[in-house]
Structure formats: C-alpha cells, structure tokens
C-alpha cells in the first residue's frame, strides 16, 4: 500500500511540474496525475499553451516565449524576423517599421 501512495505522489508532482512548464494548471494536472497516474502521459504530450496576444512559439522548441524575443529563453535559438508586405508598394519590410521604399507607416 505504501508503494502505491509513493508512486502516486511522484506521478502527481511530475504531472504538476510538466504542466507548469507547458503553461497549464499545475494544481489540476498534479491532482489528476496523483489520482490517475496515466494522466502524466497525457500532460506530457499536450502542446504548450500560448498566452493570447502576448507571446509566440519558438520555432525550435515550440515553447511559449515573449512576442518581442529575439532569442528563445529556453533553447537559445534565434527567432526569425517577422516580415509583412507593404500594402502600398508591395515590398516586404520588418513588422512595426515604416516602409523604406515608400515611407508608409505600417
């Protein structure tokens, strides 16, 4: 009986830690993993949650990072520059900049 409780406790703590690293509720997934240890497998394979309008996913490790990050804080991968098309002259420019060709504010 003691082994089962220790196993469930380890599964609960691991489920909470994995959920927290993916931006999910550590309390919910920790309790779920404690009572149902196979839930640890489910939370392990769930994708990371992005905060609405406040971040983006790293192109390398797929973790949630700040929207303006140049380097991923988790894996150190340099993030690609986001380019948009100028609606006036159709040239591609970096997001949040004025178009260098026609001067239009984007």
VOKE-985245 format. One record per residue (C-alpha): x negated, y negated, z; residue number from 1; chain; residue in three letters. Coordinates in Angstrom, 3 decimals, padded with zeros to 6 digits. Example, Ala and Ser with C-alpha at 12.3 -4.5 7.8 and 13.67 -1.06 7.14 Angstrom:
2
{{-012.300, 004.500, 007.800}, 1, "A", "ala"}
{{-013.670, 001.060, 007.140}, 2, "A", "ser"}
//
This chain:
106
{{000.000, 000.000, 000.000}, 1, "A", "unk"}
{{-002.850, -002.382, 000.800}, 2, "A", "unk"}
{{-004.420, -001.799, -002.610}, 3, "A", "unk"}
{{-001.205, -002.782, -004.361}, 4, "A", "unk"}
{{-000.959, -006.048, -002.403}, 5, "A", "unk"}
{{-004.608, -006.889, -003.087}, 6, "A", "unk"}
{{-004.179, -006.088, -006.785}, 7, "A", "unk"}
{{-001.040, -008.257, -006.981}, 8, "A", "unk"}
{{-002.790, -011.089, -005.133}, 9, "A", "unk"}
{{-005.711, -011.005, -007.576}, 10, "A", "unk"}
{{-003.297, -010.912, -010.533}, 11, "A", "unk"}
{{-001.365, -013.879, -009.088}, 12, "A", "unk"}
{{-004.458, -016.012, -008.573}, 13, "A", "unk"}
{{-005.812, -015.119, -012.022}, 14, "A", "unk"}
{{-002.435, -015.889, -013.628}, 15, "A", "unk"}
{{-002.315, -019.286, -011.927}, 16, "A", "unk"}
{{-005.866, -020.175, -012.987}, 17, "A", "unk"}
{{-005.320, -019.132, -016.602}, 18, "A", "unk"}
{{-002.029, -021.057, -016.736}, 19, "A", "unk"}
{{-003.666, -024.181, -015.289}, 20, "A", "unk"}
{{-006.441, -024.068, -017.887}, 21, "A", "unk"}
{{-003.803, -023.966, -020.629}, 22, "A", "unk"}
{{-001.760, -026.878, -019.272}, 23, "A", "unk"}
{{001.046, -024.703, -017.939}, 24, "A", "unk"}
{{002.538, -024.471, -014.437}, 25, "A", "unk"}
{{000.052, -022.607, -012.221}, 26, "A", "unk"}
{{002.611, -022.050, -009.440}, 27, "A", "unk"}
{{005.206, -020.472, -011.737}, 28, "A", "unk"}
{{002.748, -018.236, -013.587}, 29, "A", "unk"}
{{000.879, -017.382, -010.389}, 30, "A", "unk"}
{{004.052, -016.192, -008.669}, 31, "A", "unk"}
{{005.229, -014.388, -011.788}, 32, "A", "unk"}
{{001.857, -012.650, -012.095}, 33, "A", "unk"}
{{001.939, -011.743, -008.397}, 34, "A", "unk"}
{{005.320, -010.021, -008.628}, 35, "A", "unk"}
{{004.839, -008.718, -012.195}, 36, "A", "unk"}
{{001.092, -008.252, -012.850}, 37, "A", "unk"}
{{001.665, -007.611, -016.549}, 38, "A", "unk"}
{{002.719, -011.275, -016.864}, 39, "A", "unk"}
{{-001.001, -012.037, -016.660}, 40, "A", "unk"}
{{-001.351, -010.574, -020.150}, 41, "A", "unk"}
{{001.446, -012.820, -021.414}, 42, "A", "unk"}
{{-000.006, -016.044, -019.981}, 43, "A", "unk"}
{{-003.441, -015.093, -021.298}, 44, "A", "unk"}
{{-002.170, -015.001, -024.894}, 45, "A", "unk"}
{{000.048, -018.111, -024.692}, 46, "A", "unk"}
{{-001.297, -021.167, -026.545}, 47, "A", "unk"}
{{-002.336, -024.305, -024.694}, 48, "A", "unk"}
{{000.307, -026.970, -024.206}, 49, "A", "unk"}
{{-000.343, -030.427, -025.639}, 50, "A", "unk"}
{{000.985, -033.464, -023.857}, 51, "A", "unk"}
{{003.466, -035.295, -026.038}, 52, "A", "unk"}
{{001.848, -038.265, -027.861}, 53, "A", "unk"}
{{-001.151, -038.290, -025.517}, 54, "A", "unk"}
{{-003.541, -035.757, -026.987}, 55, "A", "unk"}
{{-004.538, -033.411, -029.750}, 56, "A", "unk"}
{{-006.006, -029.947, -030.111}, 57, "A", "unk"}
{{-009.705, -029.295, -030.508}, 58, "A", "unk"}
{{-010.412, -027.910, -033.968}, 59, "A", "unk"}
{{-012.813, -025.341, -032.490}, 60, "A", "unk"}
{{-011.465, -024.052, -029.146}, 61, "A", "unk"}
{{-007.802, -025.152, -029.548}, 62, "A", "unk"}
{{-007.618, -026.720, -026.075}, 63, "A", "unk"}
{{-005.776, -029.964, -025.379}, 64, "A", "unk"}
{{-008.110, -032.977, -025.482}, 65, "A", "unk"}
{{-007.545, -036.765, -025.364}, 66, "A", "unk"}
{{-006.374, -038.307, -028.622}, 67, "A", "unk"}
{{-009.387, -040.623, -028.947}, 68, "A", "unk"}
{{-012.033, -037.993, -028.045}, 69, "A", "unk"}
{{-014.989, -037.727, -030.413}, 70, "A", "unk"}
{{-016.428, -034.646, -028.664}, 71, "A", "unk"}
{{-014.423, -031.853, -027.054}, 72, "A", "unk"}
{{-014.997, -031.897, -023.262}, 73, "A", "unk"}
{{-014.690, -028.086, -023.133}, 74, "A", "unk"}
{{-016.800, -026.781, -026.036}, 75, "A", "unk"}
{{-018.713, -029.929, -027.102}, 76, "A", "unk"}
{{-017.569, -029.646, -030.723}, 77, "A", "unk"}
{{-017.499, -032.920, -032.678}, 78, "A", "unk"}
{{-013.952, -033.695, -033.792}, 79, "A", "unk"}
{{-013.163, -034.530, -037.419}, 80, "A", "unk"}
{{-012.368, -038.140, -038.267}, 81, "A", "unk"}
{{-008.685, -038.620, -038.983}, 82, "A", "unk"}
{{-008.192, -040.312, -042.337}, 83, "A", "unk"}
{{-004.983, -041.822, -043.721}, 84, "A", "unk"}
{{-004.104, -043.117, -047.158}, 85, "A", "unk"}
{{-003.639, -046.865, -047.580}, 86, "A", "unk"}
{{-000.124, -047.404, -048.959}, 87, "A", "unk"}
{{-001.287, -050.473, -050.876}, 88, "A", "unk"}
{{-004.421, -049.354, -052.787}, 89, "A", "unk"}
{{-004.273, -045.557, -052.189}, 90, "A", "unk"}
{{-007.803, -045.318, -050.758}, 91, "A", "unk"}
{{-008.484, -043.175, -047.686}, 92, "A", "unk"}
{{-009.555, -045.023, -044.545}, 93, "A", "unk"}
{{-010.113, -044.144, -040.892}, 94, "A", "unk"}
{{-006.993, -044.271, -038.749}, 95, "A", "unk"}
{{-006.395, -047.527, -036.800}, 96, "A", "unk"}
{{-008.603, -049.634, -039.077}, 97, "A", "unk"}
{{-007.957, -052.227, -041.749}, 98, "A", "unk"}
{{-008.387, -051.053, -045.328}, 99, "A", "unk"}
{{-011.886, -052.089, -046.518}, 100, "A", "unk"}
{{-010.701, -052.358, -050.137}, 101, "A", "unk"}
{{-007.548, -054.470, -049.897}, 102, "A", "unk"}
{{-007.724, -055.717, -046.277}, 103, "A", "unk"}
{{-004.242, -054.486, -045.362}, 104, "A", "unk"}
{{-003.685, -053.719, -041.666}, 105, "A", "unk"}
{{-002.759, -050.070, -041.115}, 106, "A", "unk"}
//
